[in-house]
Amino acid sequence: DTAVSQTPKYLVTQMGNDKSIKCEQNLGHDTMYWYKQDSKKFLKIMFSYNNKELIINETVPNRFSPKSPDKAHLNLHINSLELGDSAVYFCASSQDPGDAATQYFGPGTRLTVL
Amino acid sequence: EDQVTQSPEALRLQEGESSSLNCSYTVSGLRGLFWYRQDPGKGPEFLFTLYSAGEEKEKERLKATLTKKESFLHITAPKPEDSATYLCAVQGGSNYKLTFGKGTLLTVNP
């Protein structure tokens, strides 16, 4: 029974396209996150939502827009994709914002921009 | 800004050869230091949380320790299944975000 799931697992697309990645968690957590892991393996937070409210918004291009339709879902939409957007994107969830110890990660979506 | 530096970047051990991974950090008001394990093609998996200097946590062959400036992940008599990337992260007092290090890629040969 998957705790945090992401779709798709792989995404290959051309520069300039718009794409979305979906994330769902069935843990009943209130907080969800998007992370980016680049080719150098650095894992950096991009956004966090708590009860559908944006609480962390790191310095990312405004081409990236998160959307949380409900507590169990956090989607990431990317406009006008660029080569530098190629990375693995991880979704995660935790019981609340301060409880990073219970942060569960999804399997990742590998985005390749050609 | 919070910073985490992990060393070495890669470590190759023989099965049974104990060693330690290092995580040096600077943070404004430490809320917690976290160790994760990441297998290829998977998301990080939580291992330990340490909250204050002097604290230690153990799980099977792994033991994590914390000082005011660094944390160590000690691996005793490792097995090939311990091969993975080990990530260290800190959570500062000013916000809720985790700041990760680049990780140490551990390979244990049989």
Backbone of each chain as ProteinMPNN parsed JSONL, in Angstrom:
{"seq_chain_A": "DTAVSQTPKYLVTQMGNDKSIKCEQNLGHDTMYWYKQDSKKFLKIMFSYNNKELIINETVPNRFSPKSPDKAHLNLHINSLELGDSAVYFCASSQDPGDAATQYFGPGTRLTVL", "coords_chain_A": {"N_chain_A": [[0.839, -1.182, 0.0], [0.997, 1.905, -1.154], [2.493, 4.78, 0.28], [3.219, 7.483, -0.374], [2.696, 8.562, -3.536], [3.713, 9.185, -6.911], [3.117, 10.512, -10.149], [4.005, 11.155, -13.532], [6.519, 8.473, -13.436], [8.706, 8.756, -15.07], [9.537, 11.412, -17.261], [9.859, 12.763, -20.313], [10.535, 15.458, -22.343], [10.185, 18.251, -24.616], [12.026, 21.343, -24.806], [10.358, 24.306, -23.788], [7.841, 23.253, -23.589], [4.821, 22.633, -21.586], [4.306, 20.975, -18.521], [2.948, 18.633, -16.102], [3.281, 17.249, -12.816], [2.007, 14.779, -10.694], [1.038, 14.224, -7.297], [0.171, 12.12, -4.591], [-0.859, 11.348, -1.297], [-1.544, 8.852, 1.126], [-1.5, 8.883, 3.845], [-2.79, 10.463, 5.6], [-1.636, 12.827, 6.312], [-1.022, 16.335, 7.061], [0.698, 18.053, 5.793], [2.492, 18.743, 2.823], [5.159, 18.444, 0.412], [7.368, 19.673, -2.179], [10.369, 18.685, -3.642], [13.501, 19.248, -5.306], [15.957, 17.341, -6.894], [19.022, 17.723, -8.133], [21.504, 17.102, -10.749], [23.836, 16.982, -9.319], [23.101, 15.807, -7.069], [22.078, 17.286, -4.954], [19.466, 17.821, -2.729], [16.802, 19.878, -2.712], [14.393, 21.93, -1.148], [11.371, 23.049, -2.61], [8.642, 23.883, -2.455], [6.09, 24.019, 0.103], [3.042, 22.855, 1.434], [0.533, 23.313, 3.86], [-2.33, 21.955, 5.046], [-3.572, 22.723, 2.639], [-2.595, 25.267, 2.364], [-0.079, 27.468, 1.255], [3.093, 27.354, 2.667], [5.835, 27.298, 2.549], [7.904, 28.754, 0.222], [10.307, 28.592, -1.751], [13.096, 30.16, -3.469], [12.245, 29.863, -6.476], [11.82, 29.715, -10.046], [8.987, 31.51, -11.372], [7.761, 29.991, -13.218], [7.201, 27.602, -12.179], [4.501, 26.172, -10.612], [2.781, 25.238, -7.834], [-0.063, 23.247, -6.899], [-2.662, 22.569, -4.691], [-5.271, 20.679, -4.445], [-6.603, 19.34, -2.418], [-5.94, 18.062, 0.932], [-4.617, 15.693, 0.515], [-3.387, 15.734, -1.897], [-0.854, 17.128, -3.982], [0.1, 18.908, -6.614], [2.44, 19.636, -9.247], [3.011, 22.071, -11.537], [4.698, 22.926, -14.476], [5.706, 25.497, -16.494], [6.793, 26.395, -19.8], [9.231, 24.793, -20.17], [12.721, 24.411, -19.413], [16.155, 23.545, -20.235], [17.633, 23.374, -17.863], [15.806, 22.545, -16.039], [15.789, 19.884, -15.902], [15.868, 17.14, -13.819], [15.416, 15.181, -10.794], [12.312, 15.069, -9.306], [10.91, 15.154, -6.163], [8.144, 14.319, -4.2], [6.853, 14.805, -0.931], [5.524, 14.057, 2.356], [4.355, 15.077, 5.613], [3.265, 14.814, 9.056], [2.843, 17.325, 10.286], [4.093, 20.724, 9.752], [6.34, 21.109, 11.398], [7.254, 18.627, 11.959], [9.465, 17.098, 10.761], [10.628, 14.661, 11.029], [8.787, 12.74, 10.477], [8.622, 12.757, 7.791], [7.746, 11.506, 4.769], [8.902, 10.288, 1.711], [8.091, 10.306, -1.789], [8.564, 8.157, -4.716], [9.817, 9.616, -6.656], [10.077, 11.644, -9.652], [11.573, 11.508, -12.673], [12.582, 14.02, -14.619], [13.324, 14.892, -17.872], [14.52, 17.283, -19.984], [14.673, 18.049, -23.313]], "CA_chain_A": [[0.0, 0.0, 0.0], [1.926, 3.014, -1.311], [2.2, 5.888, 1.164], [3.307, 8.676, -1.206], [2.862, 8.136, -4.919], [3.898, 10.256, -7.886], [2.995, 10.148, -11.562], [4.614, 9.888, -13.949], [7.839, 8.192, -12.877], [9.644, 9.345, -16.021], [8.911, 12.418, -18.107], [10.81, 13.291, -21.292], [9.787, 16.454, -23.086], [10.975, 19.243, -25.331], [12.088, 22.708, -24.26], [9.229, 25.168, -24.1], [6.55, 22.605, -23.279], [4.267, 22.718, -20.231], [4.04, 19.629, -18.006], [2.541, 18.528, -14.701], [3.577, 16.045, -12.044], [0.994, 14.643, -9.665], [1.448, 13.553, -6.064], [-0.902, 11.778, -3.683], [-0.446, 10.611, -0.097], [-2.675, 8.216, 1.82], [-1.091, 8.773, 5.247], [-3.579, 11.37, 6.425], [-0.799, 13.945, 6.732], [-1.519, 17.671, 6.746], [1.719, 18.855, 5.108], [3.12, 18.119, 1.664], [6.336, 19.174, -0.068], [8.052, 19.346, -3.433], [11.808, 18.844, -3.637], [14.215, 19.019, -6.564], [17.305, 16.777, -6.737], [19.69, 17.955, -9.409], [22.505, 16.106, -11.166], [24.859, 16.913, -8.276], [22.448, 15.072, -5.984], [21.545, 18.131, -3.891], [18.021, 17.768, -2.573], [16.408, 21.202, -2.231], [12.961, 22.12, -1.068], [10.815, 24.074, -3.489], [7.382, 24.367, -1.894], [5.395, 23.195, 1.081], [1.662, 23.222, 1.726], [-0.049, 22.76, 5.066], [-3.78, 22.11, 4.939], [-3.826, 23.401, 1.365], [-2.084, 26.633, 2.377], [1.35, 27.539, 0.945], [3.845, 27.845, 3.817], [7.235, 27.459, 2.136], [8.004, 29.053, -1.203], [11.705, 28.941, -1.946], [13.369, 30.953, -4.662], [12.165, 29.086, -7.711], [11.184, 30.525, -11.103], [7.522, 31.478, -11.297], [7.259, 28.99, -14.168], [6.787, 26.465, -11.364], [3.341, 26.528, -9.806], [2.176, 24.119, -7.128], [-1.503, 23.358, -6.659], [-3.111, 21.581, -3.721], [-6.742, 20.639, -4.462], [-7.01, 18.891, -1.094], [-4.773, 17.75, 1.772], [-3.952, 14.461, 0.081], [-2.798, 15.905, -3.221], [-0.076, 18.323, -4.283], [0.589, 18.773, -7.981], [3.437, 20.628, -9.663], [2.905, 22.41, -12.955], [5.884, 23.669, -14.933], [5.508, 26.14, -17.793], [7.952, 26.779, -20.618], [10.349, 24.009, -19.627], [14.078, 24.728, -19.849], [17.102, 22.44, -20.049], [18.044, 23.334, -16.465], [14.748, 21.956, -15.202], [16.02, 18.437, -15.846], [16.204, 16.754, -12.445], [14.423, 14.292, -10.208], [11.432, 15.825, -8.426], [10.343, 14.302, -5.132], [7.071, 14.777, -3.354], [6.954, 14.241, 0.412], [4.478, 14.529, 3.261], [4.595, 14.877, 7.03], [2.077, 15.057, 9.852], [2.704, 18.776, 10.345], [5.308, 21.363, 9.229], [7.503, 21.005, 12.269], [7.562, 17.226, 12.241], [10.215, 16.58, 9.612], [11.006, 13.272, 11.272], [7.802, 11.842, 9.862], [8.507, 13.136, 6.39], [7.826, 10.371, 3.867], [9.148, 10.708, 0.344], [7.634, 9.49, -2.9], [9.624, 7.5, -5.466], [10.489, 10.56, -7.553], [9.771, 11.751, -11.084], [12.766, 11.954, -13.385], [12.221, 14.906, -15.737], [14.401, 15.168, -18.825], [14.117, 18.281, -20.964], [15.582, 17.953, -24.471]], "C_chain_A": [[0.886, 1.248, 0.0], [1.523, 4.195, -0.448], [2.156, 7.21, 0.389], [3.589, 8.224, -2.638], [2.956, 9.342, -5.838], [3.675, 9.687, -9.279], [3.292, 11.358, -12.418], [5.947, 9.634, -13.251], [8.943, 8.774, -13.762], [8.881, 10.306, -16.923], [9.994, 12.995, -19.016], [10.035, 14.232, -22.194], [10.733, 17.448, -23.741], [10.977, 20.571, -24.583], [10.871, 23.502, -24.691], [7.87, 24.57, -23.802], [6.118, 22.885, -21.845], [3.939, 21.303, -19.765], [3.623, 19.691, -16.536], [2.981, 17.204, -14.098], [2.562, 15.986, -10.903], [1.532, 13.871, -8.466], [0.233, 13.314, -5.186], [-0.334, 11.046, -2.481], [-1.682, 10.086, 0.622], [-2.381, 8.01, 3.303], [-1.921, 9.648, 6.174], [-2.783, 12.559, 6.943], [-1.401, 15.281, 6.3], [-0.578, 18.466, 5.855], [2.341, 18.071, 3.962], [4.179, 19.049, 1.094], [6.693, 18.757, -1.496], [9.531, 19.673, -3.259], [12.348, 18.626, -5.046], [15.593, 18.455, -6.235], [18.012, 16.871, -8.078], [20.771, 16.902, -9.668], [23.628, 15.959, -10.149], [24.307, 16.287, -7.003], [21.966, 15.931, -4.821], [20.031, 18.063, -3.885], [17.588, 19.094, -1.96], [14.905, 21.341, -2.227], [12.539, 23.232, -2.014], [9.589, 24.711, -2.83], [6.921, 23.435, -0.77], [4.002, 23.761, 1.303], [1.25, 22.555, 3.037], [-1.547, 23.022, 5.033], [-4.178, 22.984, 3.757], [-3.326, 24.839, 1.318], [-0.577, 26.625, 2.153], [2.105, 28.121, 2.13], [5.344, 27.988, 3.532], [7.246, 27.675, 0.631], [9.426, 29.537, -1.435], [11.877, 29.699, -3.261], [13.41, 30.049, -5.883], [11.504, 29.964, -8.766], [9.669, 30.434, -11.009], [6.918, 30.634, -12.407], [6.771, 27.744, -13.431], [5.597, 26.9, -10.506], [2.758, 25.277, -9.163], [0.674, 24.357, -6.974], [-1.923, 22.234, -5.73], [-4.631, 21.575, -3.686], [-7.342, 20.164, -3.143], [-5.766, 18.44, -0.341], [-3.973, 16.558, 1.272], [-3.222, 14.61, -1.243], [-2.014, 17.21, -3.326], [0.555, 18.12, -5.651], [1.574, 19.897, -8.286], [3.308, 20.842, -11.158], [4.106, 23.271, -13.34], [5.621, 24.197, -16.336], [6.844, 26.367, -18.49], [9.228, 26.092, -20.138], [11.683, 24.383, -20.262], [14.998, 23.539, -19.554], [17.481, 22.262, -18.581], [16.996, 22.77, -15.52], [14.91, 20.444, -15.094], [16.546, 18.061, -14.468], [15.229, 15.664, -12.023], [13.624, 15.115, -9.2], [10.761, 14.854, -7.464], [9.216, 15.035, -4.409], [7.257, 14.123, -1.982], [5.782, 14.742, 1.242], [4.915, 14.292, 4.699], [3.324, 15.244, 7.801], [1.798, 16.552, 9.984], [4.032, 19.414, 9.941], [6.536, 21.171, 10.107], [7.986, 19.595, 12.473], [8.28, 16.583, 11.064], [10.598, 15.128, 9.799], [10.024, 12.31, 10.631], [7.61, 12.175, 8.395], [8.744, 11.907, 5.511], [7.956, 10.873, 2.438], [8.514, 9.752, -0.658], [8.814, 8.932, -3.68], [10.351, 8.416, -6.434], [9.972, 10.508, -8.979], [11.007, 12.3, -11.77], [12.333, 12.722, -14.621], [13.449, 15.17, -16.591], [13.868, 16.128, -19.872], [15.148, 18.288, -22.087], [15.605, 19.242, -25.277]], "O_chain_A": [[1.458, 1.607, 1.029], [0.354, 4.582, -0.432], [1.185, 7.961, 0.48], [4.604, 7.582, -2.908], [2.358, 10.386, -5.578], [4.001, 8.532, -9.553], [2.885, 12.47, -12.083], [6.446, 10.509, -12.544], [9.977, 9.225, -13.27], [7.737, 10.054, -17.301], [10.932, 13.638, -18.544], [9.001, 13.859, -22.748], [11.929, 17.476, -23.45], [10.054, 20.88, -23.83], [10.409, 23.383, -25.826], [6.865, 25.279, -23.762], [6.913, 23.307, -21.005], [3.362, 20.518, -20.517], [3.903, 20.659, -15.83], [3.044, 16.179, -14.778], [2.289, 16.986, -10.238], [2.373, 12.982, -8.606], [-0.627, 14.183, -5.048], [0.566, 10.218, -2.621], [-2.709, 10.758, 0.72], [-2.921, 7.106, 3.94], [-1.772, 9.581, 7.394], [-3.195, 13.223, 7.894], [-2.164, 15.367, 5.338], [-0.993, 19.441, 5.228], [2.673, 16.894, 4.103], [4.118, 20.267, 1.262], [6.371, 17.659, -1.95], [9.905, 20.755, -2.805], [11.75, 17.925, -5.863], [16.316, 19.009, -5.406], [17.65, 16.189, -9.037], [20.927, 15.947, -8.907], [24.301, 14.929, -10.114], [24.987, 16.249, -5.978], [21.498, 15.401, -3.813], [19.391, 18.231, -4.923], [17.956, 19.408, -0.828], [14.224, 20.93, -3.166], [13.249, 24.221, -2.196], [9.518, 25.93, -2.672], [7.292, 22.264, -0.697], [3.805, 24.975, 1.353], [1.573, 21.394, 3.29], [-1.983, 24.172, 4.997], [-5.02, 23.873, 3.88], [-3.593, 25.558, 0.355], [0.134, 25.854, 2.797], [1.816, 29.235, 2.566], [6.034, 28.736, 4.224], [6.678, 26.892, -0.131], [9.718, 30.729, -1.331], [10.941, 29.854, -4.045], [14.462, 29.54, -6.27], [10.72, 30.854, -8.434], [9.128, 29.402, -10.612], [5.696, 30.561, -12.532], [6.025, 26.935, -13.983], [5.683, 27.88, -9.765], [2.297, 24.369, -9.855], [0.205, 25.494, -6.924], [-1.578, 21.074, -5.957], [-5.231, 22.381, -2.974], [-8.46, 20.542, -2.793], [-4.668, 18.43, -0.896], [-2.786, 16.431, 1.573], [-2.51, 13.698, -1.663], [-2.442, 18.253, -2.831], [1.43, 17.272, -5.828], [1.544, 20.96, -7.666], [3.474, 19.913, -11.948], [4.477, 24.209, -12.634], [5.346, 23.426, -17.256], [7.884, 26.511, -17.847], [10.189, 26.755, -19.746], [11.775, 24.637, -21.463], [14.68, 22.661, -18.752], [17.634, 21.136, -18.109], [17.268, 22.545, -14.34], [14.243, 19.801, -14.284], [17.551, 18.604, -14.008], [14.34, 15.273, -12.78], [14.201, 15.78, -8.34], [10.135, 13.875, -7.872], [9.333, 16.21, -4.061], [7.766, 13.006, -1.892], [5.128, 15.722, 0.885], [5.739, 13.42, 4.973], [2.428, 15.899, 7.268], [0.662, 16.997, 9.816], [5.022, 18.696, 9.798], [7.654, 21.081, 9.6], [9.026, 19.381, 13.097], [7.772, 15.646, 10.448], [10.867, 14.43, 8.821], [10.389, 11.188, 10.28], [6.554, 11.904, 7.823], [9.836, 11.338, 5.521], [7.222, 11.763, 2.007], [8.412, 8.55, -0.413], [9.962, 9.211, -3.333], [11.389, 8.041, -6.98], [9.496, 9.476, -9.452], [11.442, 13.417, -11.487], [11.782, 12.145, -15.558], [14.483, 15.615, -16.094], [12.892, 15.834, -20.562], [16.337, 18.503, -21.853], [16.315, 19.33, -26.279]]}, "seq_chain_B": "EDQVTQSPEALRLQEGESSSLNCSYTVSGLRGLFWYRQDPGKGPEFLFTLYSAGEEKEKERLKATLTKKESFLHITAPKPEDSATYLCAVQGGSNYKLTFGKGTLLTVNP", "coords_chain_B": {"N_chain_B": [[22.143, 31.639, 6.312], [21.202, 28.217, 6.434], [23.569, 25.529, 6.392], [24.901, 22.455, 5.155], [27.417, 20.079, 5.126], [28.706, 17.163, 3.831], [30.935, 14.43, 4.33], [33.009, 11.535, 3.608], [32.546, 12.14, 0.015], [32.195, 9.772, -1.304], [32.439, 6.393, -0.254], [34.064, 3.403, 0.042], [33.793, 0.213, 1.309], [34.904, -2.901, 2.731], [32.985, -5.786, 3.416], [32.098, -5.997, 6.786], [33.972, -4.145, 7.591], [34.243, -1.547, 9.649], [33.232, 1.928, 9.801], [32.922, 5.566, 9.601], [30.628, 8.188, 8.745], [30.585, 11.659, 8.012], [28.889, 14.656, 8.986], [28.836, 17.962, 8.748], [27.582, 21.012, 10.06], [25.965, 24.244, 9.836], [23.679, 26.204, 11.456], [20.9, 28.207, 12.315], [19.758, 28.05, 15.344], [19.115, 25.045, 16.07], [16.605, 22.813, 15.271], [16.409, 20.163, 14.686], [18.43, 17.37, 13.608], [18.744, 15.279, 10.869], [19.022, 11.986, 9.575], [18.984, 10.268, 6.522], [18.418, 7.501, 4.333], [19.107, 6.757, 0.982], [18.238, 4.829, -1.688], [19.214, 3.795, -5.021], [17.209, 5.32, -7.504], [15.069, 5.72, -5.847], [13.091, 7.422, -3.301], [14.322, 9.355, -0.466], [14.714, 7.662, 2.683], [13.695, 7.806, 5.973], [15.941, 7.682, 8.746], [17.103, 8.51, 11.345], [16.503, 10.952, 13.96], [18.128, 13.606, 15.578], [18.322, 15.751, 18.348], [19.761, 17.276, 20.199], [23.068, 18.216, 21.313], [25.232, 15.577, 22.147], [23.402, 13.614, 22.069], [22.501, 10.286, 21.075], [21.575, 7.792, 18.688], [20.512, 4.531, 17.78], [20.314, 1.937, 15.338], [20.109, -1.189, 14.33], [22.978, -1.87, 12.561], [23.769, 0.722, 12.523], [24.692, 3.83, 13.979], [24.0, 6.983, 15.172], [25.431, 10.089, 16.053], [25.678, 13.271, 17.763], [27.148, 16.492, 17.831], [27.773, 19.956, 18.689], [28.519, 20.985, 16.283], [28.696, 19.015, 14.371], [27.654, 15.824, 13.015], [27.886, 12.308, 13.284], [27.649, 9.311, 11.446], [27.912, 6.182, 12.353], [28.979, 3.104, 11.135], [28.801, -0.172, 11.837], [30.454, -3.158, 11.248], [29.559, -3.465, 8.437], [27.205, -4.633, 5.909], [26.687, -5.836, 2.53], [24.067, -5.022, 1.844], [23.818, -2.603, 3.086], [24.718, -0.747, 1.385], [24.236, 2.35, -0.111], [23.117, 5.762, -0.623], [23.743, 8.072, 1.883], [22.053, 10.575, 3.462], [22.239, 13.705, 5.094], [20.444, 16.074, 6.999], [19.352, 19.299, 8.161], [17.141, 21.06, 10.323], [16.277, 24.28, 10.859], [15.647, 26.832, 13.37], [14.193, 28.992, 12.453], [12.444, 28.472, 10.407], [10.487, 25.93, 8.774], [11.798, 24.361, 6.953], [13.822, 21.7, 5.566], [17.313, 21.473, 5.228], [19.473, 19.936, 3.113], [22.482, 17.914, 2.887], [24.931, 16.933, 0.375], [25.231, 14.253, 0.438], [26.624, 10.961, 1.149], [27.931, 8.454, -0.745], [27.801, 5.186, -0.101], [29.455, 2.175, -0.551], [29.456, -1.22, -0.045], [31.435, -3.909, -0.266], [31.211, -7.434, -0.865]], "CA_chain_B": [[21.484, 30.491, 5.67], [21.65, 26.922, 6.948], [24.454, 24.802, 5.481], [25.259, 21.086, 5.542], [28.498, 19.522, 4.314], [28.93, 15.761, 4.168], [32.184, 13.843, 3.843], [33.47, 11.794, 2.238], [31.478, 12.063, -0.996], [32.01, 8.35, -1.579], [33.196, 5.53, 0.649], [33.98, 1.989, -0.342], [34.228, -0.631, 2.419], [34.721, -4.342, 2.645], [32.008, -6.298, 4.37], [32.669, -6.144, 8.116], [34.922, -3.067, 7.884], [33.495, -0.438, 10.252], [33.686, 3.274, 9.451], [32.005, 6.65, 9.971], [30.325, 9.257, 7.804], [30.549, 12.927, 8.733], [27.963, 15.705, 8.551], [29.098, 19.231, 9.432], [26.447, 21.887, 9.777], [25.766, 25.535, 10.485], [22.243, 26.437, 11.459], [20.45, 29.156, 13.317], [18.792, 27.423, 16.231], [18.839, 23.703, 15.562], [15.39, 22.114, 15.719], [16.678, 18.737, 14.558], [19.323, 16.897, 12.558], [18.115, 14.066, 10.363], [19.741, 11.117, 8.655], [18.148, 9.514, 5.609], [19.071, 6.579, 3.409], [18.487, 6.811, -0.333], [18.644, 3.801, -2.638], [19.101, 4.291, -6.408], [15.879, 5.345, -8.097], [14.027, 5.806, -4.816], [13.124, 8.594, -2.445], [15.002, 9.166, 0.822], [14.0, 6.947, 3.728], [14.122, 8.34, 7.261], [16.655, 6.793, 9.664], [17.231, 9.024, 12.707], [16.469, 12.375, 14.307], [18.879, 13.992, 16.77], [17.838, 17.078, 18.694], [20.683, 18.084, 20.999], [24.436, 17.72, 21.403], [25.405, 14.477, 23.081], [22.377, 12.594, 21.826], [22.872, 9.178, 20.216], [20.492, 6.907, 18.302], [21.032, 3.324, 17.147], [19.382, 1.071, 14.616], [20.871, -2.305, 13.75], [24.421, -1.618, 12.471], [23.972, 2.163, 12.412], [24.588, 4.641, 15.193], [24.176, 8.397, 14.868], [25.799, 10.921, 17.197], [25.559, 14.699, 17.463], [27.807, 17.523, 18.62], [27.224, 21.267, 18.326], [28.928, 21.385, 14.935], [28.675, 17.928, 13.402], [27.051, 14.552, 13.362], [28.536, 11.154, 12.675], [26.881, 8.077, 11.284], [28.863, 5.086, 12.489], [28.469, 1.849, 10.575], [29.574, -1.261, 12.438], [30.406, -4.431, 10.51], [28.544, -3.301, 7.385], [26.898, -5.694, 4.948], [26.419, -5.271, 1.194], [22.754, -4.374, 1.78], [23.931, -1.246, 3.622], [25.135, 0.128, 0.286], [23.218, 3.36, -0.419], [23.557, 7.126, -0.331], [23.26, 8.515, 3.185], [21.844, 12.017, 3.443], [22.091, 14.413, 6.369], [19.67, 17.304, 6.827], [19.074, 20.034, 9.396], [15.979, 21.936, 10.355], [16.609, 25.413, 11.702], [14.564, 27.332, 14.197], [13.465, 30.118, 11.867], [11.388, 28.001, 9.512], [10.282, 24.499, 8.862], [12.376, 23.62, 5.848], [15.017, 20.89, 5.755], [18.453, 21.742, 4.351], [20.178, 18.674, 2.942], [23.815, 17.827, 2.327], [24.99, 16.243, -0.911], [25.18, 12.823, 0.667], [27.794, 10.085, 1.013], [27.621, 7.2, -1.417], [28.492, 4.078, 0.56], [29.451, 0.884, -1.233], [30.022, -2.284, 0.785], [31.736, -5.072, -1.109], [31.186, -8.71, -0.129]], "C_chain_B": [[22.079, 29.18, 6.202], [22.517, 26.214, 5.918], [24.798, 23.437, 6.048], [26.321, 20.572, 4.577], [28.766, 18.097, 4.765], [30.253, 15.285, 3.576], [32.323, 12.416, 4.363], [32.303, 11.768, 1.26], [31.164, 10.617, -1.321], [32.924, 7.552, -0.668], [32.965, 4.084, 0.238], [34.571, 1.163, 0.79], [34.121, -2.098, 2.054], [33.7, -4.749, 3.691], [32.702, -6.521, 5.714], [33.619, -5.038, 8.53], [34.166, -1.834, 8.375], [34.082, 0.908, 9.85], [32.641, 4.298, 9.888], [31.833, 7.632, 8.84], [30.158, 10.537, 8.603], [29.544, 13.894, 8.121], [28.265, 16.95, 9.385], [28.0, 20.219, 9.079], [26.599, 23.248, 10.442], [24.291, 25.853, 10.346], [21.918, 27.433, 12.551], [19.374, 28.497, 14.163], [18.348, 26.057, 15.741], [17.545, 23.15, 16.163], [15.605, 20.615, 15.669], [17.667, 18.46, 13.449], [18.847, 15.516, 12.167], [19.066, 13.302, 9.461], [18.721, 10.321, 7.844], [19.033, 8.568, 4.81], [18.343, 6.683, 2.074], [19.089, 5.736, -1.226], [18.446, 4.333, -4.052], [17.663, 4.219, -6.916], [14.744, 5.43, -7.097], [14.142, 7.111, -4.035], [13.851, 8.301, -1.15], [14.088, 8.484, 1.846], [14.568, 7.381, 5.069], [14.811, 7.276, 8.116], [16.583, 7.297, 11.106], [16.925, 10.519, 12.763], [17.279, 12.565, 15.572], [18.546, 15.442, 17.069], [18.858, 17.933, 19.442], [22.036, 17.407, 21.099], [24.544, 16.654, 22.491], [24.416, 13.341, 22.86], [22.923, 11.53, 20.871], [21.634, 8.353, 19.905], [21.111, 5.707, 17.591], [19.924, 2.564, 16.446], [20.205, 0.029, 13.881], [22.368, -1.944, 13.73], [24.764, -0.129, 12.427], [23.823, 2.847, 13.765], [24.9, 6.083, 14.823], [24.469, 9.16, 16.149], [25.791, 12.38, 16.768], [26.396, 15.534, 18.421], [27.224, 18.859, 18.17], [27.55, 21.676, 16.903], [28.81, 20.27, 13.903], [27.954, 16.704, 13.951], [27.828, 13.454, 12.638], [27.532, 10.022, 12.556], [27.9, 6.945, 11.266], [28.215, 3.818, 11.951], [29.387, 0.728, 11.062], [29.352, -2.546, 11.656], [29.383, -4.375, 9.381], [28.41, -4.528, 6.491], [26.612, -5.059, 3.595], [25.068, -4.549, 1.098], [22.738, -2.984, 2.428], [24.368, -0.256, 2.553], [23.982, 1.04, -0.11], [23.873, 4.73, -0.301], [22.922, 7.547, 0.988], [23.238, 10.042, 3.198], [21.662, 12.549, 4.857], [21.308, 15.692, 6.094], [19.482, 17.974, 8.182], [17.809, 20.862, 9.219], [16.283, 23.034, 11.349], [15.387, 25.937, 12.435], [13.686, 28.366, 13.532], [12.352, 29.69, 10.914], [11.333, 26.488, 9.572], [11.066, 23.694, 7.828], [13.589, 22.812, 6.279], [16.076, 21.328, 4.748], [19.306, 20.494, 4.311], [21.626, 18.891, 2.522], [23.767, 17.035, 1.033], [24.965, 14.73, -0.761], [26.529, 12.146, 0.567], [27.334, 8.787, 0.382], [28.466, 6.096, -0.807], [28.342, 2.807, -0.257], [30.148, -0.124, -0.337], [30.196, -3.513, -0.085], [31.745, -6.356, -0.288], [32.572, -9.323, -0.014]], "O_chain_B": [[23.289, 29.058, 6.39], [22.247, 26.282, 4.719], [24.967, 23.274, 7.257], [26.144, 20.625, 3.36], [29.023, 17.85, 5.943], [30.639, 15.679, 2.475], [31.816, 12.104, 5.44], [31.187, 11.41, 1.638], [30.013, 10.266, -1.582], [34.036, 7.976, -0.351], [31.832, 3.619, 0.108], [35.715, 1.38, 1.189], [33.345, -2.484, 1.179], [33.581, -4.108, 4.736], [33.757, -7.152, 5.78], [34.037, -4.983, 9.686], [33.516, -1.153, 7.582], [35.28, 1.02, 9.59], [31.612, 3.948, 10.467], [32.759, 7.886, 8.071], [29.657, 10.518, 9.727], [29.371, 13.947, 6.903], [27.984, 16.986, 10.583], [27.538, 20.263, 7.939], [27.268, 23.388, 11.467], [23.725, 25.779, 9.255], [22.587, 27.487, 13.583], [18.219, 28.398, 13.748], [17.322, 25.932, 15.073], [17.402, 23.034, 17.38], [15.066, 19.874, 16.491], [17.746, 19.203, 12.471], [18.576, 14.677, 13.026], [19.818, 13.891, 8.684], [17.75, 9.782, 8.374], [20.229, 8.802, 4.636], [17.112, 6.695, 2.031], [20.291, 5.73, -1.488], [17.616, 5.214, -4.274], [16.99, 3.197, -6.778], [13.582, 5.235, -7.455], [15.154, 7.809, -4.103], [13.992, 7.14, -0.764], [12.876, 8.697, 1.871], [15.78, 7.332, 5.281], [14.354, 6.137, 8.209], [16.069, 6.605, 11.985], [17.063, 11.244, 11.779], [17.149, 11.797, 16.525], [18.49, 16.271, 16.161], [18.837, 19.16, 19.342], [22.145, 16.186, 20.987], [24.022, 16.808, 23.596], [24.577, 12.247, 23.4], [23.707, 11.834, 19.972], [20.744, 8.222, 20.745], [22.11, 5.844, 16.885], [18.773, 2.544, 16.882], [20.911, 0.341, 12.922], [22.958, -1.735, 14.79], [25.935, 0.233, 12.305], [22.962, 2.5, 14.575], [25.94, 6.369, 14.231], [23.853, 8.924, 17.188], [25.883, 12.696, 15.582], [26.373, 15.334, 19.635], [26.292, 18.895, 17.366], [26.941, 22.6, 16.364], [28.82, 20.533, 12.7], [27.69, 16.572, 15.146], [28.35, 13.65, 11.54], [26.693, 9.804, 13.429], [28.647, 6.771, 10.303], [27.067, 3.502, 12.264], [30.576, 0.688, 10.746], [28.217, -2.968, 11.431], [28.435, -5.16, 9.371], [29.33, -5.33, 6.335], [26.324, -3.864, 3.522], [24.938, -3.575, 0.357], [21.742, -2.268, 2.325], [24.386, 0.95, 2.797], [22.884, 0.571, -0.409], [25.04, 4.842, 0.076], [21.717, 7.396, 1.186], [24.253, 10.703, 2.979], [21.017, 11.924, 5.699], [21.501, 16.322, 5.054], [19.456, 17.31, 9.219], [17.466, 21.296, 8.12], [16.517, 22.772, 12.528], [14.254, 25.543, 12.161], [12.563, 28.608, 13.975], [11.427, 30.458, 10.647], [12.059, 25.855, 10.34], [11.003, 22.464, 7.831], [14.294, 23.174, 7.221], [15.783, 21.529, 3.57], [19.806, 20.039, 5.34], [21.965, 19.895, 1.895], [22.717, 16.53, 0.635], [24.707, 14.01, -1.726], [27.464, 12.684, -0.025], [26.456, 8.104, 0.909], [29.685, 6.067, -0.97], [27.231, 2.412, -0.611], [31.288, 0.084, 0.08], [29.224, -4.085, -0.579], [32.224, -6.371, 0.845], [32.726, -10.393, 0.574]]}, "name": "protein", "num_of_chains": 2, "seq": "DTAVSQTPKYLVTQMGNDKSIKCEQNLGHDTMYWYKQDSKKFLKIMFSYNNKELIINETVPNRFSPKSPDKAHLNLHINSLELGDSAVYFCASSQDPGDAATQYFGPGTRLTVLEDQVTQSPEALRLQEGESSSLNCSYTVSGLRGLFWYRQDPGKGPEFLFTLYSAGEEKEKERLKATLTKKESFLHITAPKPEDSATYLCAVQGGSNYKLTFGKGTLLTVNP"}
